[in-house]
Amino acid sequence: MMIFELLPNEIVLECFIYLNAPDLFYAFDNLNNRFQQLIENIPLSVYCQDVRKRIFDQFCSQLHIKLQIKRNIYSLQLSNKNETCGQIGCFFSQFSLDEFDHLRSLILINVKPDEIQTLEYALLSLSNLSYFAYNLKSNSILNSFTLSLPNLRRLVLENFYEWPFLTRQMTLNTLTHVTITNCNDDEYYEVIQNTSMLKYLEITNLSLMSKKLPNLKILTLSVASGDEDLLDALSWQNLISSSLSHLRIFKFYFSITLYDENINDWLNTIGFNMIKNFENDFWTKQHHWNIAYQLEIDHIIVFTLPCMKYDCKITSHTKFSQNYLSMDHIMYLTLGSSVILNHLNTFFSNLHSLTFDRQLFISLEFDYDSFVLNLMEWIKKFINLSSIQRLNIENTSGKDLSSILIEIFETASHLSAISVYSTDLLILLKDDQLCQYFDKRITELTIREDLFYGQSFNLLKPIWEKFSNLKRLKCEIRTHDDLLTLLKQLPKLTNLSVFKITTFREDVKGWIEENIPE
């Protein structure tokens, strides 16, 4: 057996590079002099979004005590998402970013409105920053936010309203990579007018391409629209040939809704020829860009291969092009209709999550027992259950899925998370064999709808007894007393998301501080 401490420094340092700095210091700080010297003198990346508050606070304390650590940080991520306890404000209240003179990458998630001015002042000291990603909480508008980062090369935004306010004296001509999740045509023009050096652009919800990006090498587009012209392969070919001569990588995912036309009529008239042009030599031989499509009842999805999306919903109307038979990239699958069992024969080898949509259980045209047998037969034949980690069950209208879940558990050895409606959960808990799987395997549970409203919380105690290994729980409750009872009954919980607590008394707050200080 190899002992980690016997490894030479070169290998230990190689291992440390892959560790998040707060976790690295939590595990190795003050362990011994050798490791102490190593962790205090290596480049550090700090990603705090999934870090517990106690570990985050301990790491901040280390930054106060050992100033050298600040100089070693080259990448920093802070988050204000629900479970991270306001990291951005907490961090900025303790440190000035000019103390981190080797910082090259900064990621801020859910910036609050009252933190914007502090952020603007903080950025003034980051002249060496080359990567900046941020998004705002609650659609805040940056009316006066200016960005002056002379070495900035990459900028990642969620919405255009987060695009820095540009004065006449300042542009963003240093940028070579820009990602904006939501952007319309006019906003898109404003982006490219101020980014003359742009080589990589990723934008979703964009309906128009421009001819003002001569240096562009990589283009990624994800568009949901009613504009059929986006599927005109010859127009794209002319645009690329005339104005995007340096383009080497082109990925797109176009979901086009046909509001006034039947999908089959459109295909038989102009649609098929439009899509067929994506198969000519320009696409397949000159650039090696291969295109596939998916047909639904009212829309068509055309995309480059491999598909840039990792999720897929299949219904009774779903049809795939013949060159789209490999589903190895699909990680999240939703079964949306029982009729899929009769016509879809595609194997999903790498699924992490499987969802039973409510439409799967509506308007069944045959005996329910037969449906269960057919569904399970299809799942075993076309889904690699050994890769499944999460199961999502939409409202089943009172149908009992116990037998299906038991068979899935028997094969899906990595299944540890379930999302289920409260009414369905109460039905499933009547099956003793299934409860054994819940108790042994499930560590993450999401209960949808209001499980406790109108019911005595004490009557629901057996539910928690069926999930004794639960570590992550998301549910709705109404009172602070029920929250206190819940925490006491599930001692292994490490993550709890609760909604609709109408009051929050001091005794609950004190109990949490006393029993779960992390």
Contacts in CASP RR format, 6 or more apart in sequence:
PFRMAT RR
TARGET T0000
AUTHOR 0000-0000-0000
METHOD contacts of the structure
MODEL  1
MMIFELLPNEIVLECFIYLNAPDLFYAFDNLNNRFQQLIENIPLSVYCQD
VRKRIFDQFCSQLHIKLQIKRNIYSLQLSNKNETCGQIGCFFSQFSLDEF
DHLRSLILINVKPDEIQTLEYALLSLSNLSYFAYNLKSNSILNSFTLSLP
NLRRLVLENFYEWPFLTRQMTLNTLTHVTITNCNDDEYYEVIQNTSMLKY
LEITNLSLMSKKLPNLKILTLSVASGDEDLLDALSWQNLISSSLSHLRIF
KFYFSITLYDENINDWLNTIGFNMIKNFENDFWTKQHHWNIAYQLEIDHI
IVFTLPCMKYDCKITSHTKFSQNYLSMDHIMYLTLGSSVILNHLNTFFSN
LHSLTFDRQLFISLEFDYDSFVLNLMEWIKKFINLSSIQRLNIENTSGKD
LSSILIEIFETASHLSAISVYSTDLLILLKDDQLCQYFDKRITELTIRED
LFYGQSFNLLKPIWEKFSNLKRLKCEIRTHDDLLTLLKQLPKLTNLSVFK
ITTFREDVKGWIEENIPE
4 12 0 8 1.000
5 32 0 8 1.000
5 34 0 8 1.000
7 15 0 8 1.000
9 34 0 8 1.000
9 38 0 8 1.000
12 35 0 8 1.000
12 38 0 8 1.000
13 38 0 8 1.000
13 42 0 8 1.000
16 24 0 8 1.000
16 38 0 8 1.000
16 39 0 8 1.000
16 42 0 8 1.000
17 42 0 8 1.000
17 43 0 8 1.000
19 27 0 8 1.000
20 45 0 8 1.000
20 46 0 8 1.000
20 47 0 8 1.000
20 51 0 8 1.000
21 44 0 8 1.000
21 45 0 8 1.000
21 46 0 8 1.000
21 59 0 8 1.000
21 73 0 8 1.000
22 46 0 8 1.000
22 48 0 8 1.000
22 51 0 8 1.000
22 55 0 8 1.000
22 56 0 8 1.000
22 58 0 8 1.000
22 59 0 8 1.000
23 51 0 8 1.000
23 55 0 8 1.000
24 39 0 8 1.000
24 44 0 8 1.000
25 39 0 8 1.000
25 58 0 8 1.000
25 59 0 8 1.000
25 62 0 8 1.000
26 55 0 8 1.000
26 58 0 8 1.000
26 59 0 8 1.000
28 35 0 8 1.000
28 36 0 8 1.000
28 38 0 8 1.000
28 39 0 8 1.000
29 36 0 8 1.000
29 39 0 8 1.000
29 62 0 8 1.000
30 36 0 8 1.000
40 66 0 8 1.000
40 68 0 8 1.000
40 69 0 8 1.000
40 72 0 8 1.000
41 68 0 8 1.000
41 72 0 8 1.000
42 72 0 8 1.000
43 72 0 8 1.000
43 73 0 8 1.000
43 74 0 8 1.000
43 102 0 8 1.000
44 69 0 8 1.000
44 72 0 8 1.000
44 73 0 8 1.000
44 74 0 8 1.000
44 75 0 8 1.000
45 73 0 8 1.000
45 74 0 8 1.000
45 75 0 8 1.000
45 76 0 8 1.000
45 105 0 8 1.000
46 59 0 8 1.000
46 73 0 8 1.000
46 75 0 8 1.000
46 76 0 8 1.000
46 77 0 8 1.000
47 75 0 8 1.000
47 77 0 8 1.000
47 107 0 8 1.000
48 56 0 8 1.000
48 77 0 8 1.000
48 78 0 8 1.000
48 79 0 8 1.000
48 84 0 8 1.000
48 87 0 8 1.000
48 91 0 8 1.000
49 77 0 8 1.000
49 78 0 8 1.000
49 79 0 8 1.000
49 81 0 8 1.000
49 84 0 8 1.000
49 109 0 8 1.000
51 59 0 8 1.000
51 84 0 8 1.000
52 518 0 8 1.000
53 84 0 8 1.000
53 85 0 8 1.000
53 518 0 8 1.000
54 517 0 8 1.000
54 518 0 8 1.000
55 518 0 8 1.000
56 84 0 8 1.000
56 85 0 8 1.000
56 87 0 8 1.000
56 90 0 8 1.000
60 90 0 8 1.000
60 91 0 8 1.000
60 94 0 8 1.000
60 95 0 8 1.000
62 69 0 8 1.000
63 69 0 8 1.000
63 70 0 8 1.000
63 94 0 8 1.000
63 95 0 8 1.000
64 94 0 8 1.000
67 99 0 8 1.000
70 95 0 8 1.000
70 99 0 8 1.000
70 100 0 8 1.000
71 100 0 8 1.000
71 101 0 8 1.000
71 102 0 8 1.000
72 102 0 8 1.000
73 100 0 8 1.000
73 102 0 8 1.000
73 103 0 8 1.000
74 102 0 8 1.000
74 103 0 8 1.000
74 104 0 8 1.000
74 105 0 8 1.000
75 103 0 8 1.000
75 104 0 8 1.000
75 105 0 8 1.000
75 106 0 8 1.000
75 107 0 8 1.000
75 131 0 8 1.000
76 100 0 8 1.000
76 103 0 8 1.000
76 105 0 8 1.000
76 106 0 8 1.000
76 107 0 8 1.000
77 106 0 8 1.000
77 107 0 8 1.000
77 108 0 8 1.000
77 109 0 8 1.000
78 87 0 8 1.000
78 88 0 8 1.000
78 91 0 8 1.000
78 107 0 8 1.000
78 108 0 8 1.000
78 109 0 8 1.000
79 86 0 8 1.000
79 87 0 8 1.000
79 88 0 8 1.000
79 108 0 8 1.000
79 109 0 8 1.000
79 110 0 8 1.000
80 86 0 8 1.000
80 87 0 8 1.000
80 88 0 8 1.000
80 89 0 8 1.000
80 109 0 8 1.000
80 110 0 8 1.000
80 111 0 8 1.000
80 112 0 8 1.000
80 137 0 8 1.000
81 109 0 8 1.000
81 110 0 8 1.000
82 497 0 8 1.000
83 495 0 8 1.000
83 497 0 8 1.000
88 108 0 8 1.000
88 110 0 8 1.000
88 111 0 8 1.000
88 112 0 8 1.000
88 115 0 8 1.000
89 112 0 8 1.000
89 115 0 8 1.000
89 118 0 8 1.000
92 115 0 8 1.000
92 118 0 8 1.000
92 119 0 8 1.000
92 122 0 8 1.000
96 122 0 8 1.000
96 125 0 8 1.000
97 103 0 8 1.000
97 106 0 8 1.000
97 122 0 8 1.000
97 123 0 8 1.000
97 125 0 8 1.000
97 126 0 8 1.000
98 125 0 8 1.000
98 126 0 8 1.000
100 126 0 8 1.000
101 128 0 8 1.000
102 128 0 8 1.000
103 126 0 8 1.000
103 128 0 8 1.000
103 129 0 8 1.000
104 128 0 8 1.000
104 129 0 8 1.000
104 130 0 8 1.000
104 131 0 8 1.000
105 129 0 8 1.000
105 130 0 8 1.000
105 131 0 8 1.000
105 132 0 8 1.000
106 126 0 8 1.000
106 129 0 8 1.000
106 131 0 8 1.000
106 132 0 8 1.000
106 133 0 8 1.000
106 134 0 8 1.000
107 131 0 8 1.000
107 132 0 8 1.000
107 133 0 8 1.000
107 134 0 8 1.000
107 156 0 8 1.000
108 119 0 8 1.000
108 133 0 8 1.000
108 134 0 8 1.000
108 135 0 8 1.000
109 134 0 8 1.000
109 135 0 8 1.000
110 135 0 8 1.000
110 136 0 8 1.000
110 137 0 8 1.000
111 119 0 8 1.000
111 134 0 8 1.000
111 135 0 8 1.000
111 136 0 8 1.000
111 137 0 8 1.000
111 140 0 8 1.000
112 137 0 8 1.000
112 140 0 8 1.000
113 136 0 8 1.000
113 137 0 8 1.000
113 138 0 8 1.000
113 140 0 8 1.000
116 136 0 8 1.000
116 140 0 8 1.000
116 142 0 8 1.000
116 145 0 8 1.000
119 134 0 8 1.000
119 145 0 8 1.000
120 145 0 8 1.000
120 146 0 8 1.000
123 129 0 8 1.000
123 132 0 8 1.000
123 147 0 8 1.000
123 148 0 8 1.000
123 149 0 8 1.000
124 148 0 8 1.000
126 149 0 8 1.000
127 149 0 8 1.000
127 150 0 8 1.000
127 151 0 8 1.000
128 151 0 8 1.000
129 149 0 8 1.000
129 151 0 8 1.000
129 152 0 8 1.000
130 151 0 8 1.000
130 152 0 8 1.000
130 153 0 8 1.000
130 154 0 8 1.000
131 152 0 8 1.000
131 153 0 8 1.000
131 154 0 8 1.000
131 156 0 8 1.000
132 147 0 8 1.000
132 149 0 8 1.000
132 152 0 8 1.000
132 154 0 8 1.000
132 155 0 8 1.000
132 156 0 8 1.000
133 154 0 8 1.000
133 155 0 8 1.000
133 156 0 8 1.000
133 157 0 8 1.000
133 179 0 8 1.000
134 156 0 8 1.000
134 157 0 8 1.000
134 162 0 8 1.000
135 157 0 8 1.000
135 158 0 8 1.000
135 159 0 8 1.000
135 162 0 8 1.000
136 142 0 8 1.000
136 158 0 8 1.000
136 159 0 8 1.000
136 161 0 8 1.000
136 162 0 8 1.000
139 159 0 8 1.000
139 161 0 8 1.000
141 161 0 8 1.000
142 161 0 8 1.000
142 162 0 8 1.000
142 163 0 8 1.000
142 164 0 8 1.000
142 165 0 8 1.000
143 165 0 8 1.000
144 165 0 8 1.000
145 164 0 8 1.000
145 165 0 8 1.000
146 164 0 8 1.000
146 165 0 8 1.000
146 166 0 8 1.000
146 167 0 8 1.000
146 170 0 8 1.000
147 164 0 8 1.000
147 170 0 8 1.000
147 172 0 8 1.000
148 170 0 8 1.000
149 174 0 8 1.000
150 174 0 8 1.000
151 174 0 8 1.000
152 172 0 8 1.000
152 174 0 8 1.000
152 175 0 8 1.000
153 174 0 8 1.000
153 175 0 8 1.000
153 176 0 8 1.000
153 177 0 8 1.000
154 175 0 8 1.000
154 176 0 8 1.000
154 177 0 8 1.000
154 178 0 8 1.000
155 172 0 8 1.000
155 175 0 8 1.000
155 177 0 8 1.000
155 178 0 8 1.000
155 179 0 8 1.000
156 178 0 8 1.000
156 179 0 8 1.000
157 163 0 8 1.000
157 179 0 8 1.000
157 180 0 8 1.000
157 181 0 8 1.000
158 180 0 8 1.000
158 181 0 8 1.000
158 182 0 8 1.000
159 180 0 8 1.000
159 181 0 8 1.000
159 182 0 8 1.000
159 183 0 8 1.000
160 180 0 8 1.000
160 182 0 8 1.000
160 183 0 8 1.000
160 184 0 8 1.000
160 187 0 8 1.000
160 190 0 8 1.000
160 191 0 8 1.000
163 180 0 8 1.000
163 187 0 8 1.000
163 190 0 8 1.000
163 191 0 8 1.000
164 172 0 8 1.000
166 172 0 8 1.000
166 190 0 8 1.000
166 194 0 8 1.000
171 194 0 8 1.000
171 195 0 8 1.000
171 196 0 8 1.000
172 194 0 8 1.000
172 195 0 8 1.000
173 194 0 8 1.000
173 195 0 8 1.000
173 196 0 8 1.000
173 197 0 8 1.000
174 197 0 8 1.000
175 195 0 8 1.000
175 197 0 8 1.000
175 198 0 8 1.000
176 197 0 8 1.000
176 198 0 8 1.000
176 199 0 8 1.000
176 200 0 8 1.000
177 198 0 8 1.000
177 199 0 8 1.000
177 200 0 8 1.000
177 201 0 8 1.000
178 191 0 8 1.000
178 195 0 8 1.000
178 198 0 8 1.000
178 200 0 8 1.000
178 201 0 8 1.000
178 202 0 8 1.000
178 203 0 8 1.000
179 201 0 8 1.000
179 202 0 8 1.000
179 203 0 8 1.000
180 191 0 8 1.000
180 202 0 8 1.000
180 203 0 8 1.000
181 203 0 8 1.000
181 204 0 8 1.000
181 205 0 8 1.000
182 204 0 8 1.000
182 205 0 8 1.000
183 191 0 8 1.000
183 203 0 8 1.000
183 204 0 8 1.000
183 205 0 8 1.000
183 206 0 8 1.000
184 205 0 8 1.000
184 206 0 8 1.000
184 207 0 8 1.000
185 206 0 8 1.000
185 207 0 8 1.000
185 208 0 8 1.000
188 203 0 8 1.000
188 206 0 8 1.000
188 208 0 8 1.000
188 210 0 8 1.000
189 210 0 8 1.000
191 201 0 8 1.000
191 203 0 8 1.000
192 198 0 8 1.000
192 201 0 8 1.000
192 210 0 8 1.000
192 212 0 8 1.000
192 213 0 8 1.000
193 212 0 8 1.000
196 215 0 8 1.000
197 215 0 8 1.000
198 213 0 8 1.000
198 215 0 8 1.000
198 216 0 8 1.000
199 215 0 8 1.000
199 216 0 8 1.000
199 217 0 8 1.000
199 218 0 8 1.000
199 246 0 8 1.000
200 216 0 8 1.000
200 217 0 8 1.000
200 218 0 8 1.000
200 219 0 8 1.000
201 213 0 8 1.000
201 216 0 8 1.000
201 218 0 8 1.000
201 219 0 8 1.000
201 220 0 8 1.000
202 219 0 8 1.000
202 220 0 8 1.000
202 221 0 8 1.000
203 220 0 8 1.000
203 221 0 8 1.000
204 221 0 8 1.000
204 222 0 8 1.000
204 223 0 8 1.000
205 222 0 8 1.000
205 223 0 8 1.000
205 224 0 8 1.000
206 221 0 8 1.000
206 223 0 8 1.000
207 223 0 8 1.000
207 225 0 8 1.000
207 227 0 8 1.000
207 230 0 8 1.000
209 236 0 8 1.000
209 239 0 8 1.000
211 239 0 8 1.000
211 242 0 8 1.000
211 243 0 8 1.000
212 243 0 8 1.000
213 243 0 8 1.000
213 244 0 8 1.000
214 243 0 8 1.000
214 244 0 8 1.000
214 245 0 8 1.000
214 246 0 8 1.000
215 246 0 8 1.000
216 244 0 8 1.000
216 246 0 8 1.000
216 247 0 8 1.000
217 246 0 8 1.000
217 247 0 8 1.000
217 248 0 8 1.000
217 249 0 8 1.000
218 247 0 8 1.000
218 248 0 8 1.000
218 249 0 8 1.000
218 250 0 8 1.000
219 244 0 8 1.000
219 247 0 8 1.000
219 249 0 8 1.000
219 250 0 8 1.000
219 251 0 8 1.000
219 252 0 8 1.000
220 249 0 8 1.000
220 251 0 8 1.000
220 252 0 8 1.000
220 308 0 8 1.000
221 251 0 8 1.000
221 252 0 8 1.000
221 253 0 8 1.000
221 254 0 8 1.000
222 252 0 8 1.000
222 253 0 8 1.000
222 308 0 8 1.000
222 309 0 8 1.000
223 230 0 8 1.000
223 252 0 8 1.000
223 253 0 8 1.000
223 254 0 8 1.000
223 255 0 8 1.000
224 255 0 8 1.000
224 257 0 8 1.000
225 254 0 8 1.000
225 255 0 8 1.000
225 256 0 8 1.000
225 257 0 8 1.000
226 256 0 8 1.000
226 257 0 8 1.000
226 258 0 8 1.000
226 259 0 8 1.000
227 256 0 8 1.000
228 256 0 8 1.000
228 258 0 8 1.000
228 266 0 8 1.000
228 270 0 8 1.000
228 271 0 8 1.000
228 274 0 8 1.000
229 235 0 8 1.000
230 254 0 8 1.000
230 256 0 8 1.000
231 254 0 8 1.000
231 256 0 8 1.000
231 271 0 8 1.000
231 274 0 8 1.000
231 275 0 8 1.000
231 300 0 8 1.000
231 302 0 8 1.000
232 274 0 8 1.000
232 277 0 8 1.000
233 274 0 8 1.000
233 275 0 8 1.000
233 276 0 8 1.000
233 277 0 8 1.000
233 278 0 8 1.000
233 280 0 8 1.000
233 283 0 8 1.000
233 291 0 8 1.000
234 277 0 8 1.000
237 277 0 8 1.000
237 280 0 8 1.000
237 282 0 8 1.000
237 283 0 8 1.000
240 247 0 8 1.000
240 250 0 8 1.000
241 282 0 8 1.000
248 287 0 8 1.000
250 287 0 8 1.000
250 289 0 8 1.000
250 304 0 8 1.000
251 304 0 8 1.000
251 308 0 8 1.000
252 302 0 8 1.000
252 303 0 8 1.000
252 304 0 8 1.000
252 308 0 8 1.000
253 301 0 8 1.000
253 303 0 8 1.000
253 304 0 8 1.000
253 307 0 8 1.000
253 308 0 8 1.000
253 309 0 8 1.000
254 301 0 8 1.000
254 302 0 8 1.000
254 303 0 8 1.000
255 299 0 8 1.000
255 300 0 8 1.000
255 301 0 8 1.000
256 299 0 8 1.000
256 300 0 8 1.000
256 301 0 8 1.000
256 302 0 8 1.000
257 298 0 8 1.000
257 299 0 8 1.000
258 266 0 8 1.000
258 298 0 8 1.000
258 299 0 8 1.000
258 300 0 8 1.000
259 298 0 8 1.000
263 295 0 8 1.000
263 296 0 8 1.000
263 297 0 8 1.000
263 298 0 8 1.000
263 299 0 8 1.000
263 300 0 8 1.000
267 295 0 8 1.000
267 300 0 8 1.000
275 291 0 8 1.000
275 293 0 8 1.000
275 302 0 8 1.000
278 291 0 8 1.000
278 302 0 8 1.000
279 291 0 8 1.000
283 289 0 8 1.000
283 290 0 8 1.000
283 291 0 8 1.000
284 290 0 8 1.000
289 304 0 8 1.000
290 304 0 8 1.000
290 305 0 8 1.000
290 323 0 8 1.000
291 302 0 8 1.000
291 303 0 8 1.000
291 304 0 8 1.000
291 305 0 8 1.000
292 302 0 8 1.000
292 303 0 8 1.000
292 305 0 8 1.000
292 307 0 8 1.000
292 320 0 8 1.000
292 321 0 8 1.000
292 323 0 8 1.000
292 324 0 8 1.000
293 300 0 8 1.000
293 301 0 8 1.000
293 302 0 8 1.000
293 303 0 8 1.000
293 320 0 8 1.000
293 321 0 8 1.000
293 324 0 8 1.000
294 300 0 8 1.000
294 301 0 8 1.000
294 303 0 8 1.000
294 318 0 8 1.000
294 319 0 8 1.000
294 320 0 8 1.000
294 321 0 8 1.000
294 324 0 8 1.000
295 301 0 8 1.000
295 317 0 8 1.000
295 318 0 8 1.000
295 319 0 8 1.000
295 320 0 8 1.000
296 315 0 8 1.000
296 317 0 8 1.000
296 318 0 8 1.000
297 315 0 8 1.000
297 317 0 8 1.000
303 309 0 8 1.000
305 323 0 8 1.000
305 324 0 8 1.000
306 329 0 8 1.000
307 324 0 8 1.000
307 329 0 8 1.000
307 330 0 8 1.000
310 329 0 8 1.000
310 330 0 8 1.000
310 331 0 8 1.000
310 332 0 8 1.000
311 330 0 8 1.000
311 331 0 8 1.000
311 332 0 8 1.000
311 333 0 8 1.000
311 334 0 8 1.000
312 327 0 8 1.000
312 330 0 8 1.000
312 332 0 8 1.000
312 333 0 8 1.000
312 334 0 8 1.000
313 333 0 8 1.000
313 334 0 8 1.000
313 336 0 8 1.000
313 357 0 8 1.000
314 333 0 8 1.000
314 334 0 8 1.000
314 335 0 8 1.000
314 336 0 8 1.000
314 337 0 8 1.000
314 340 0 8 1.000
314 344 0 8 1.000
315 336 0 8 1.000
315 337 0 8 1.000
315 339 0 8 1.000
315 340 0 8 1.000
315 359 0 8 1.000
316 337 0 8 1.000
316 338 0 8 1.000
316 339 0 8 1.000
316 340 0 8 1.000
316 343 0 8 1.000
317 337 0 8 1.000
318 340 0 8 1.000
318 344 0 8 1.000
320 346 0 8 1.000
325 346 0 8 1.000
327 346 0 8 1.000
327 347 0 8 1.000
327 348 0 8 1.000
327 349 0 8 1.000
327 350 0 8 1.000
328 349 0 8 1.000
328 350 0 8 1.000
329 350 0 8 1.000
330 348 0 8 1.000
330 350 0 8 1.000
330 351 0 8 1.000
331 350 0 8 1.000
331 351 0 8 1.000
331 352 0 8 1.000
331 353 0 8 1.000
332 351 0 8 1.000
332 352 0 8 1.000
332 353 0 8 1.000
332 355 0 8 1.000
333 348 0 8 1.000
333 351 0 8 1.000
333 353 0 8 1.000
333 354 0 8 1.000
333 355 0 8 1.000
333 383 0 8 1.000
334 355 0 8 1.000
334 357 0 8 1.000
335 354 0 8 1.000
335 355 0 8 1.000
335 356 0 8 1.000
335 357 0 8 1.000
335 360 0 8 1.000
335 375 0 8 1.000
336 356 0 8 1.000
336 357 0 8 1.000
336 359 0 8 1.000
336 360 0 8 1.000
337 357 0 8 1.000
337 359 0 8 1.000
337 360 0 8 1.000
338 360 0 8 1.000
338 361 0 8 1.000
338 364 0 8 1.000
338 365 0 8 1.000
338 371 0 8 1.000
338 374 0 8 1.000
338 375 0 8 1.000
340 378 0 8 1.000
341 374 0 8 1.000
341 375 0 8 1.000
341 377 0 8 1.000
341 378 0 8 1.000
344 382 0 8 1.000
345 382 0 8 1.000
346 382 0 8 1.000
347 382 0 8 1.000
347 383 0 8 1.000
347 384 0 8 1.000
348 382 0 8 1.000
348 383 0 8 1.000
348 384 0 8 1.000
349 384 0 8 1.000
349 387 0 8 1.000
350 384 0 8 1.000
350 387 0 8 1.000
351 383 0 8 1.000
351 384 0 8 1.000
351 387 0 8 1.000
351 388 0 8 1.000
352 387 0 8 1.000
352 388 0 8 1.000
352 389 0 8 1.000
352 390 0 8 1.000
353 388 0 8 1.000
353 389 0 8 1.000
353 390 0 8 1.000
353 391 0 8 1.000
353 392 0 8 1.000
354 383 0 8 1.000
354 388 0 8 1.000
354 390 0 8 1.000
354 391 0 8 1.000
354 392 0 8 1.000
355 391 0 8 1.000
355 392 0 8 1.000
355 393 0 8 1.000
355 394 0 8 1.000
356 391 0 8 1.000
356 392 0 8 1.000
356 393 0 8 1.000
356 394 0 8 1.000
356 396 0 8 1.000
356 401 0 8 1.000
357 394 0 8 1.000
358 394 0 8 1.000
358 395 0 8 1.000
358 396 0 8 1.000
358 397 0 8 1.000
360 375 0 8 1.000
360 394 0 8 1.000
361 396 0 8 1.000
361 397 0 8 1.000
361 398 0 8 1.000
361 399 0 8 1.000
362 397 0 8 1.000
364 371 0 8 1.000
368 399 0 8 1.000
372 401 0 8 1.000
372 403 0 8 1.000
372 404 0 8 1.000
375 404 0 8 1.000
376 403 0 8 1.000
376 404 0 8 1.000
376 407 0 8 1.000
379 385 0 8 1.000
379 404 0 8 1.000
379 408 0 8 1.000
380 407 0 8 1.000
380 411 0 8 1.000
385 408 0 8 1.000
385 411 0 8 1.000
385 412 0 8 1.000
386 411 0 8 1.000
386 412 0 8 1.000
386 413 0 8 1.000
386 414 0 8 1.000
387 414 0 8 1.000
388 408 0 8 1.000
388 412 0 8 1.000
388 414 0 8 1.000
388 415 0 8 1.000
389 414 0 8 1.000
389 415 0 8 1.000
389 416 0 8 1.000
389 417 0 8 1.000
390 415 0 8 1.000
390 416 0 8 1.000
390 417 0 8 1.000
390 418 0 8 1.000
390 419 0 8 1.000
390 444 0 8 1.000
391 405 0 8 1.000
391 408 0 8 1.000
391 412 0 8 1.000
391 415 0 8 1.000
391 417 0 8 1.000
391 418 0 8 1.000
391 419 0 8 1.000
392 418 0 8 1.000
392 419 0 8 1.000
392 420 0 8 1.000
393 401 0 8 1.000
393 418 0 8 1.000
393 419 0 8 1.000
393 420 0 8 1.000
393 421 0 8 1.000
393 424 0 8 1.000
394 421 0 8 1.000
395 421 0 8 1.000
395 423 0 8 1.000
395 424 0 8 1.000
396 421 0 8 1.000
396 424 0 8 1.000
398 423 0 8 1.000
398 424 0 8 1.000
398 427 0 8 1.000
400 427 0 8 1.000
400 428 0 8 1.000
401 424 0 8 1.000
401 428 0 8 1.000
402 427 0 8 1.000
402 428 0 8 1.000
402 430 0 8 1.000
402 431 0 8 1.000
402 433 0 8 1.000
402 434 0 8 1.000
405 428 0 8 1.000
405 434 0 8 1.000
405 437 0 8 1.000
406 431 0 8 1.000
406 433 0 8 1.000
406 434 0 8 1.000
406 437 0 8 1.000
408 415 0 8 1.000
409 415 0 8 1.000
409 434 0 8 1.000
409 437 0 8 1.000
409 441 0 8 1.000
415 441 0 8 1.000
416 441 0 8 1.000
416 442 0 8 1.000
416 443 0 8 1.000
416 444 0 8 1.000
417 442 0 8 1.000
417 443 0 8 1.000
417 444 0 8 1.000
417 445 0 8 1.000
417 446 0 8 1.000
417 472 0 8 1.000
418 438 0 8 1.000
418 442 0 8 1.000
418 444 0 8 1.000
418 445 0 8 1.000
418 446 0 8 1.000
419 445 0 8 1.000
419 446 0 8 1.000
419 448 0 8 1.000
420 428 0 8 1.000
420 445 0 8 1.000
420 446 0 8 1.000
420 447 0 8 1.000
420 448 0 8 1.000
421 447 0 8 1.000
421 448 0 8 1.000
421 449 0 8 1.000
422 447 0 8 1.000
422 448 0 8 1.000
422 449 0 8 1.000
422 450 0 8 1.000
422 451 0 8 1.000
423 449 0 8 1.000
425 447 0 8 1.000
425 451 0 8 1.000
425 463 0 8 1.000
428 434 0 8 1.000
429 435 0 8 1.000
429 438 0 8 1.000
429 462 0 8 1.000
429 463 0 8 1.000
429 466 0 8 1.000
435 466 0 8 1.000
438 466 0 8 1.000
438 467 0 8 1.000
439 466 0 8 1.000
439 467 0 8 1.000
439 468 0 8 1.000
439 469 0 8 1.000
440 469 0 8 1.000
441 469 0 8 1.000
442 467 0 8 1.000
442 469 0 8 1.000
442 470 0 8 1.000
443 469 0 8 1.000
443 470 0 8 1.000
443 471 0 8 1.000
443 472 0 8 1.000
444 470 0 8 1.000
444 471 0 8 1.000
444 472 0 8 1.000
444 473 0 8 1.000
445 467 0 8 1.000
445 470 0 8 1.000
445 472 0 8 1.000
445 473 0 8 1.000
445 474 0 8 1.000
445 475 0 8 1.000
446 473 0 8 1.000
446 474 0 8 1.000
446 475 0 8 1.000
447 473 0 8 1.000
447 474 0 8 1.000
447 475 0 8 1.000
447 476 0 8 1.000
449 476 0 8 1.000
450 476 0 8 1.000
450 478 0 8 1.000
450 500 0 8 1.000
451 460 0 8 1.000
451 475 0 8 1.000
451 476 0 8 1.000
451 477 0 8 1.000
452 460 0 8 1.000
452 475 0 8 1.000
452 476 0 8 1.000
452 477 0 8 1.000
452 478 0 8 1.000
452 482 0 8 1.000
453 476 0 8 1.000
453 478 0 8 1.000
457 477 0 8 1.000
457 479 0 8 1.000
457 481 0 8 1.000
457 482 0 8 1.000
457 485 0 8 1.000
461 489 0 8 1.000
464 470 0 8 1.000
464 486 0 8 1.000
464 489 0 8 1.000
464 490 0 8 1.000
465 489 0 8 1.000
467 490 0 8 1.000
468 492 0 8 1.000
469 492 0 8 1.000
470 490 0 8 1.000
470 492 0 8 1.000
470 493 0 8 1.000
471 492 0 8 1.000
471 493 0 8 1.000
471 494 0 8 1.000
471 495 0 8 1.000
472 493 0 8 1.000
472 494 0 8 1.000
472 495 0 8 1.000
472 496 0 8 1.000
473 486 0 8 1.000
473 490 0 8 1.000
473 493 0 8 1.000
473 495 0 8 1.000
473 496 0 8 1.000
473 497 0 8 1.000
474 496 0 8 1.000
474 497 0 8 1.000
474 498 0 8 1.000
475 497 0 8 1.000
475 498 0 8 1.000
475 499 0 8 1.000
476 498 0 8 1.000
476 499 0 8 1.000
476 500 0 8 1.000
477 483 0 8 1.000
477 486 0 8 1.000
477 498 0 8 1.000
477 499 0 8 1.000
477 500 0 8 1.000
477 501 0 8 1.000
478 500 0 8 1.000
478 501 0 8 1.000
478 502 0 8 1.000
479 501 0 8 1.000
479 502 0 8 1.000
479 503 0 8 1.000
480 501 0 8 1.000
480 503 0 8 1.000
480 504 0 8 1.000
480 505 0 8 1.000
480 508 0 8 1.000
483 498 0 8 1.000
483 501 0 8 1.000
483 508 0 8 1.000
484 507 0 8 1.000
484 508 0 8 1.000
484 511 0 8 1.000
486 496 0 8 1.000
486 498 0 8 1.000
487 493 0 8 1.000
487 496 0 8 1.000
487 511 0 8 1.000
487 512 0 8 1.000
487 515 0 8 1.000
487 516 0 8 1.000
493 516 0 8 1.000
494 518 0 8 1.000
END
